């Protein structure tokens, strides 16, 4: 796995920043799809138009965790206007690159931020679409989904606990997710699963 990723990606995978939940968050967004194995949930605490705190929970592969971590670093302490300018390209550049097959993870990270901002505006009684734009999610045709052999796609059901990532034909399930999902990963399937908690602010 390490050979595929930059040192920066590995750093944010091994020691993700801003992991967790914000109980009094005033903006919460979730994006992704269990079919392709990546689900991101973003929590924002916004005061006086500034993102004073941000946390995330991600169910997904190493790149999904790293992009979530980096996205939170890039918007923490920034104004809403600055956060709205965040692009997946900026996330990829800050991570010093991603393999082409993993670029979709950076797109999800951008969408997670915008989804949380949309929720913030809705709570204020404001229609977010003219400000944030329309969020579209479709994992059925993403690059990762297309790599999964047909006889294995049944493992990517509606239960996120069954989701996994395929990279060059090798199953990677580095579940450095912050206690998400609450159920154990499947065992006895012949795939490699791990479940660890961790993170630093």
Backbone bond lengths (Angstrom), bond angles and torsions (degrees), N, CA, C in turn:
res aa  C-N    CA-C-N  psi(-1)  N-CA   C-N-CA  omega(-1)  CA-C   N-CA-C  phi
1 X - - - 1.463 - - 1.523 111.32 -
2 X 1.349 116.23 -42.84 1.455 119.92 -174.78 1.521 111.72 -60.47
3 X 1.345 117.48 -32.55 1.452 120.38 -178.22 1.513 113.77 -66.27
4 X 1.324 116.81 -20.95 1.461 120.97 -178.51 1.519 112.21 -82.79
5 X 1.337 117.51 -22.28 1.453 121.37 -167.46 1.522 112.55 -118.23
6 X 1.321 115.48 155.77 1.455 121.32 175.37 1.525 110.04 -71.99
7 X 1.328 115.45 164.39 1.475 120.08 177.92 1.530 110.24 -61.52
8 X 1.328 116.98 -33.47 1.460 120.71 -179.23 1.529 111.44 -67.73
9 X 1.324 116.25 -40.26 1.467 119.89 176.63 1.525 109.92 -62.97
10 X 1.317 116.48 -45.27 1.467 120.12 -178.96 1.525 111.21 -63.84
11 X 1.321 116.25 -35.91 1.469 120.18 178.14 1.529 110.83 -63.16
12 X 1.335 116.65 -45.62 1.461 119.87 -178.41 1.525 111.98 -75.02
13 X 1.333 117.45 -22.42 1.460 120.41 174.06 1.524 110.35 -74.96
14 X 1.332 115.88 -46.33 1.462 120.23 -176.89 1.526 112.12 -72.40
15 X 1.330 116.47 -34.13 1.466 120.78 -177.54 1.530 109.70 -135.50
16 X 1.318 117.06 68.58 1.475 119.52 -176.63 1.521 112.08 -62.86
17 X 1.314 115.92 143.48 1.458 122.33 -179.96 1.529 110.11 -92.57
18 X 1.311 115.60 151.02 1.472 122.11 170.71 1.530 113.56 59.92
19 X 1.314 116.21 38.92 1.467 120.42 178.23 1.521 109.99 -82.43
20 X 1.310 116.60 136.40 1.458 119.99 174.21 1.510 112.53 136.11
21 X 1.316 115.37 -161.98 1.458 122.27 -179.41 1.526 109.52 -123.42
22 X 1.314 116.74 158.15 1.460 122.75 173.69 1.522 106.99 -116.41
23 X 1.335 117.85 106.57 1.477 120.25 -175.24 1.526 113.81 -55.61
24 X 1.325 117.00 -37.44 1.465 119.72 -178.31 1.529 111.94 -105.38
25 X 1.322 116.37 30.97 1.466 120.20 178.22 1.524 109.85 -58.94
26 X 1.320 116.02 141.73 1.464 118.69 175.68 1.525 111.99 -110.51
27 X 1.342 114.86 16.14 1.454 121.50 171.52 1.511 108.89 -155.79
28 X 1.324 117.76 118.88 1.465 122.01 -179.34 1.522 108.18 -132.52
29 X 1.321 116.16 128.84 1.465 119.96 179.19 1.507 111.44 -133.29
30 X 1.314 116.22 146.80 1.461 121.25 177.68 1.516 109.14 -134.11
31 X 1.326 115.83 133.16 1.463 120.99 178.54 1.518 108.27 -137.30
32 X 1.322 114.44 164.33 1.454 119.63 177.79 1.501 111.42 118.40
33 X 1.323 114.30 -174.50 1.449 120.65 -175.51 1.518 108.06 -157.52
34 X 1.334 116.74 129.21 1.461 120.53 -179.76 1.522 111.70 -63.19
35 X 1.337 117.16 -19.72 1.462 119.59 -179.27 1.524 111.44 -63.28
36 X 1.338 116.78 -33.97 1.466 118.33 179.98 1.520 111.02 -106.10
37 X 1.317 117.46 -1.89 1.454 120.13 169.13 1.501 116.72 92.08
38 X 1.325 119.76 3.66 1.455 120.87 -178.88 1.529 110.11 -122.22
39 X 1.328 116.32 121.00 1.452 121.88 176.06 1.518 107.52 -131.98
40 X 1.330 116.99 128.93 1.463 121.81 -179.35 1.518 109.69 -121.64
41 X 1.318 115.14 136.34 1.465 120.92 173.99 1.521 108.01 -124.99
42 X 1.316 116.06 127.59 1.460 122.48 -175.67 1.523 110.00 -117.39
43 X 1.343 115.76 134.89 1.458 122.52 178.46 1.529 108.78 -116.06
44 X 1.323 116.68 131.08 1.459 121.43 178.29 1.523 110.44 -122.20
45 X 1.326 115.66 139.94 1.458 122.33 168.52 1.514 106.01 -115.74
46 X 1.331 115.61 112.42 1.458 120.87 -174.77 1.522 109.66 -114.78
47 X 1.329 114.83 129.28 1.466 121.43 176.97 1.525 108.97 -133.88
48 X 1.331 116.47 129.71 1.469 121.24 179.13 1.523 111.97 51.52
49 X 1.334 114.31 42.35 1.465 121.13 175.48 1.537 113.60 71.59
50 X 1.336 116.67 11.83 1.468 120.89 -179.93 1.528 109.58 -118.97
51 X 1.328 116.98 138.09 1.464 122.12 177.10 1.527 107.19 -81.09
52 X 1.321 116.06 96.83 1.458 120.54 -175.47 1.528 111.78 -82.18
53 X 1.342 116.67 -21.12 1.461 119.30 176.90 1.524 108.43 -153.42
54 X 1.319 115.59 149.56 1.460 121.64 178.59 1.524 108.30 -149.42
55 X 1.322 116.15 137.12 1.461 122.12 177.00 1.520 108.12 -135.97
56 X 1.335 115.74 161.45 1.451 118.50 177.07 1.518 111.16 -143.74
57 X 1.324 114.51 155.80 1.456 123.94 167.44 1.519 106.17 -126.16
58 X 1.314 116.96 130.66 1.465 120.04 -179.53 1.512 109.92 -132.60
59 X 1.326 114.91 130.70 1.455 121.87 170.74 1.510 106.34 -106.55
60 X 1.322 117.04 108.89 1.448 117.90 -176.64 1.517 112.84 174.14
61 X 1.313 115.53 -167.60 1.458 121.86 -176.78 1.525 110.40 -81.53
62 X 1.327 115.70 -179.92 1.456 120.59 -177.78 1.516 113.15 -58.93
63 X 1.331 117.14 -39.64 1.462 120.44 179.74 1.521 111.39 -67.09
64 X 1.326 117.28 -36.18 1.463 120.76 178.26 1.521 110.71 -64.36
65 X 1.314 116.19 -41.21 1.461 120.71 179.22 1.529 110.20 -67.50
66 X 1.336 116.56 -44.36 1.468 120.34 -178.96 1.525 111.78 -64.54
67 X 1.328 117.42 -41.17 1.460 119.17 -179.51 1.528 111.48 -69.47
68 X 1.330 116.82 -35.81 1.469 120.01 175.72 1.520 110.29 -62.37
69 X 1.328 115.48 -46.28 1.455 121.25 -179.30 1.526 111.18 -60.53
70 X 1.323 116.59 -47.36 1.459 120.60 -178.61 1.524 111.22 -65.89
71 X 1.327 117.25 -40.08 1.463 120.15 179.89 1.525 110.79 -60.13
72 X 1.333 117.15 -40.26 1.461 119.28 179.05 1.530 110.70 -65.88
73 X 1.328 117.22 -39.28 1.470 120.16 177.19 1.528 111.07 -60.80
74 X 1.331 116.07 -38.56 1.462 120.55 -174.50 1.525 113.38 -73.15
75 X 1.333 117.58 -21.27 1.469 118.76 -177.90 1.527 113.36 -110.08
76 X 1.314 118.10 -12.99 1.466 119.98 -177.66 1.531 110.18 -65.03
77 X 1.324 115.63 128.33 1.456 120.65 -178.96 1.516 114.24 83.17
78 X 1.320 116.64 -1.46 1.465 120.73 -178.43 1.531 110.39 -94.52
79 X 1.319 115.54 162.75 1.458 120.38 175.67 1.529 109.37 -75.51
80 X 1.327 115.44 165.02 1.463 119.74 176.58 1.523 110.04 -59.90
81 X 1.312 117.08 -42.08 1.466 120.35 -179.91 1.526 111.36 -59.14
82 X 1.329 116.35 -40.99 1.468 119.69 177.89 1.526 110.91 -65.84
83 X 1.332 116.34 -41.87 1.464 120.39 -179.49 1.522 111.46 -63.94
84 X 1.317 116.29 -35.78 1.463 120.05 178.48 1.523 112.24 -65.72
85 X 1.310 116.99 -20.65 1.466 121.17 179.54 1.526 112.36 -85.23
86 X 1.332 116.89 -6.39 1.467 119.62 -179.63 1.527 110.28 -62.17
87 X 1.317 116.13 132.04 1.466 121.41 177.68 1.519 109.80 -121.59
88 X 1.318 115.04 159.43 1.461 118.18 176.90 1.527 110.48 -63.96
89 X 1.331 116.55 -30.21 1.472 120.00 177.78 1.521 110.66 -62.57
90 X 1.335 116.73 -40.19 1.467 119.93 178.72 1.521 110.89 -64.78
91 X 1.328 116.31 -37.41 1.469 120.33 178.40 1.525 110.06 -64.96
92 X 1.325 116.22 -46.20 1.470 120.72 -180.00 1.528 110.42 -61.28
93 X 1.328 116.76 -44.73 1.467 120.14 -179.34 1.525 111.46 -64.19
94 X 1.330 116.95 -39.70 1.464 120.03 179.09 1.521 111.84 -65.52
95 X 1.329 116.10 -27.55 1.474 121.06 177.71 1.525 112.08 -89.02
96 X 1.323 116.41 3.93 1.464 122.18 -179.88 1.522 112.06 62.45
97 X 1.331 114.67 36.14 1.463 120.67 173.27 1.514 114.55 101.72
98 X 1.338 114.72 155.11 1.458 123.45 174.07 1.522 108.56 -137.93
99 X 1.330 118.51 150.00 1.459 119.37 172.00 1.531 109.21 -60.13
100 X 1.331 118.55 145.25 1.468 120.73 -178.22 1.522 113.50 -50.75
101 X 1.322 117.22 -37.36 1.460 120.48 -177.63 1.521 112.16 -68.64
102 X 1.329 117.33 -14.28 1.463 121.11 -178.01 1.531 113.66 -107.62
103 X 1.319 117.10 2.55 1.455 119.28 -179.72 1.525 111.44 -61.19
104 X 1.341 116.92 -29.82 1.463 119.59 179.86 1.522 111.76 -59.68
105 X 1.335 117.94 -25.27 1.467 120.83 177.87 1.523 110.79 -65.68
106 X 1.325 116.35 -37.04 1.466 119.45 178.47 1.522 110.82 -69.38
107 X 1.327 116.79 -32.17 1.462 120.69 176.34 1.526 109.60 -64.89
108 X 1.332 116.32 -43.14 1.466 119.97 178.01 1.527 111.14 -62.65
109 X 1.326 117.08 -38.55 1.466 119.90 179.05 1.520 110.89 -62.28
110 X 1.334 116.39 -43.94 1.472 120.26 176.64 1.525 110.24 -61.35
111 X 1.330 116.42 -43.12 1.460 120.40 -178.92 1.524 111.74 -66.60
112 X 1.336 116.70 -35.09 1.467 119.74 179.66 1.521 110.76 -63.24
113 X 1.327 116.18 -41.75 1.469 120.38 177.06 1.523 109.85 -61.97
114 X 1.317 117.04 -47.37 1.459 120.61 -177.54 1.528 111.85 -68.27
115 X 1.327 116.27 -33.14 1.463 119.70 176.53 1.527 110.91 -64.52
116 X 1.342 116.58 -41.58 1.466 120.51 178.01 1.529 110.90 -66.54
117 X 1.326 116.69 -39.08 1.469 120.09 177.56 1.530 110.75 -66.24
118 X 1.326 116.43 -37.03 1.464 120.18 176.78 1.519 110.29 -62.12
119 X 1.332 116.22 -41.74 1.464 119.88 178.27 1.525 110.76 -63.75
120 X 1.326 116.36 -38.98 1.472 120.23 177.76 1.529 110.61 -59.43
121 X 1.326 116.70 -46.83 1.464 119.68 -179.41 1.529 111.40 -64.95
122 X 1.322 116.92 -39.16 1.460 119.06 178.97 1.520 111.25 -61.96
123 X 1.329 116.15 -37.99 1.468 119.74 178.55 1.525 111.97 -66.35
124 X 1.338 115.32 -22.60 1.464 119.81 177.61 1.530 111.66 -89.76
125 X 1.325 115.95 3.06 1.454 120.08 -178.63 1.512 113.61 78.20
126 X 1.337 116.71 22.66 1.466 121.59 -177.33 1.529 109.14 -113.61
127 X 1.312 117.04 134.85 1.459 121.45 175.12 1.536 108.20 -68.85
128 X 1.349 118.16 117.06 1.474 118.69 -174.74 1.520 114.76 -77.84
129 X 1.326 117.84 -20.19 1.467 118.71 -170.94 1.524 114.04 -59.71
130 X 1.348 119.70 -42.57 1.471 118.10 178.35 1.526 113.38 -64.93
131 X 1.341 116.89 -21.79 1.474 120.84 -177.56 1.528 111.29 -95.91
132 X 1.324 115.35 -49.18 1.473 120.89 -174.13 1.515 111.41 -90.61
133 X 1.317 116.20 -30.52 1.451 120.26 -174.23 1.515 110.64 97.42
134 X 1.309 115.63 173.66 1.459 121.01 -179.11 1.520 109.77 -90.21
135 X 1.328 115.69 128.36 1.466 120.37 178.88 1.517 108.98 -91.75
136 X 1.321 115.40 129.50 1.457 119.76 178.88 1.502 108.67 -123.62
137 X 1.323 115.56 134.59 1.458 121.12 179.30 1.517 108.76 -128.83
138 X 1.307 116.34 129.46 1.453 120.96 176.24 1.512 108.16 -152.63
139 X 1.329 115.56 98.48 1.469 119.72 -177.86 1.522 112.13 -88.24
140 X 1.340 117.32 -10.55 1.455 118.88 -174.98 1.519 112.21 -62.37
141 X 1.338 116.60 -25.89 1.461 119.28 -175.96 1.524 112.65 -116.44
142 X 1.330 117.40 13.90 1.458 118.97 -179.64 1.522 110.40 -72.43
143 X 1.343 115.87 161.60 1.461 120.54 -175.30 1.523 111.60 -59.40
144 X 1.329 116.73 -39.66 1.450 120.83 -176.28 1.514 111.14 -65.31
145 X 1.319 116.94 -44.56 1.457 121.72 -179.55 1.518 110.56 -59.11
146 X 1.344 117.13 -37.10 1.450 120.31 -176.51 1.522 112.31 -70.87
147 X 1.336 117.70 -19.01 1.463 120.26 -179.94 1.522 112.97 -82.70
148 X 1.334 117.61 -15.81 1.461 120.24 -176.20 1.522 109.13 -76.29
149 X 1.335 118.05 125.77 1.466 119.98 178.77 1.518 110.73 -58.38
150 X 1.340 115.65 146.81 1.461 120.40 -176.54 1.523 111.78 -55.69
151 X 1.349 116.83 -38.98 1.461 118.60 -176.70 1.518 113.21 -74.43
152 X 1.351 117.94 -5.25 1.455 121.02 178.66 1.525 111.86 -106.78
153 X 1.342 117.82 -10.61 1.453 119.72 -174.74 1.522 112.04 -64.77
154 X 1.329 116.90 -20.27 1.458 119.06 178.21 1.516 110.99 -65.35
155 X 1.341 117.47 -22.18 1.462 120.46 178.26 1.517 111.16 -71.12
156 X 1.328 117.48 -19.18 1.458 121.42 -179.36 1.511 109.59 -94.98
157 X 1.287 116.66 60.61 1.453 120.79 -178.15 1.506 112.04 -82.26
158 X 1.310 114.62 -159.90 1.461 119.22 -177.25 1.518 112.19 -77.62
159 X 1.325 117.83 -13.77 1.458 121.22 -178.88 1.520 109.34 -86.57
160 X 1.355 118.63 114.49 1.469 120.08 -178.77 1.521 112.78 -57.63
161 X 1.330 118.03 -24.70 1.461 119.92 -179.68 1.514 111.47 -66.28
162 X 1.347 117.43 -15.34 1.454 120.97 179.96 1.528 111.95 -96.14
163 X 1.330 116.92 -2.36 1.459 119.63 -174.17 1.519 111.28 -75.76
164 X 1.331 116.18 152.92 1.456 119.93 177.76 1.512 109.15 -157.11
165 X 1.317 116.09 167.90 1.461 120.53 177.83 1.521 109.75 -114.72
166 X 1.316 115.89 138.80 1.458 121.64 174.40 1.520 109.22 -106.70
167 X 1.326 116.54 131.70 1.455 121.30 175.68 1.522 107.53 -134.55
168 X 1.321 115.24 115.46 1.467 120.63 179.93 1.520 111.31 51.66
169 X 1.325 116.00 40.20 1.452 121.15 175.17 1.508 114.89 79.38
170 X 1.337 117.85 2.73 1.465 120.83 -179.83 1.517 108.83 -111.98
171 X 1.300 115.80 129.71 1.456 118.52 -179.10 1.509 110.14 -77.43
172 X 1.326 116.53 127.01 1.455 122.54 175.77 1.510 108.06 -117.04
173 X 1.311 117.96 123.58 1.448 119.88 175.90 1.510 108.30 -131.07
174 X 1.320 117.66 64.04 1.451 119.22 177.46 1.514 109.32 -76.99
175 X 1.331 119.11 87.87 1.446 120.87 -168.82 1.502 113.74 -80.19
176 X 1.290 119.13 50.78 1.466 121.43 179.32 1.490 110.22 -70.61
177 X 1.245 113.95 52.52 1.431 119.13 -176.16 1.471 106.51 -97.60
178 X 1.148 119.39 145.37 1.402 126.53 177.18 1.509 109.50 -72.70
179 X 1.308 117.86 80.69 1.461 122.54 175.04 1.506 113.16 51.81
180 X 1.316 116.34 40.44 1.456 118.64 -179.73 1.495 108.13 -139.18
181 X 1.315 123.08 122.12 1.460 126.78 1.95 1.520 111.73 -80.96
182 X 1.315 119.02 169.31 1.461 120.26 -176.67 1.508 113.99 -73.99
183 X 1.346 117.96 -16.07 1.462 119.58 -178.14 1.523 110.18 -86.93
184 X 1.351 117.68 156.20 1.462 119.83 176.59 1.516 110.33 -67.68
185 X 1.316 116.36 157.25 1.447 119.45 175.11 1.519 109.66 -72.50
186 X 1.337 117.46 157.76 1.460 120.16 178.71 1.519 111.04 -61.50
187 X 1.299 116.73 145.51 1.464 121.06 178.12 1.522 108.48 -121.85
188 X 1.325 114.73 161.26 1.452 119.33 177.02 1.516 114.06 76.61
189 X 1.312 118.12 10.58 1.462 120.28 -176.99 1.521 112.13 -90.65
190 X 1.333 116.82 -9.73 1.458 119.31 -176.90 1.509 112.44 88.57
191 X 1.325 118.01 -7.64 1.459 121.45 177.86 1.517 109.63 -91.86
192 X 1.329 115.43 160.04 1.459 120.61 -179.58 1.518 109.72 -93.02
193 X 1.307 115.45 119.09 1.457 120.57 178.17 1.517 108.88 -123.03
194 X 1.286 116.24 147.84 1.457 119.74 171.64 1.506 107.87 -144.25
195 X 1.315 115.95 154.30 1.447 119.37 177.86 1.508 108.35 -139.46
196 X 1.326 116.04 114.24 1.446 120.93 179.65 1.511 108.56 -135.19
197 X 1.303 115.62 153.34 1.456 120.61 174.35 1.513 108.27 -109.51
198 X 1.291 115.47 154.79 1.450 116.83 176.16 1.507 111.49 168.96
199 X 1.293 114.72 172.80 1.460 118.99 178.13 1.502 110.63 149.42
200 X 1.289 114.63 163.27 1.445 119.55 176.86 1.520 107.87 -144.81
201 X 1.302 116.74 151.25 1.456 120.20 178.88 1.522 109.30 -90.38
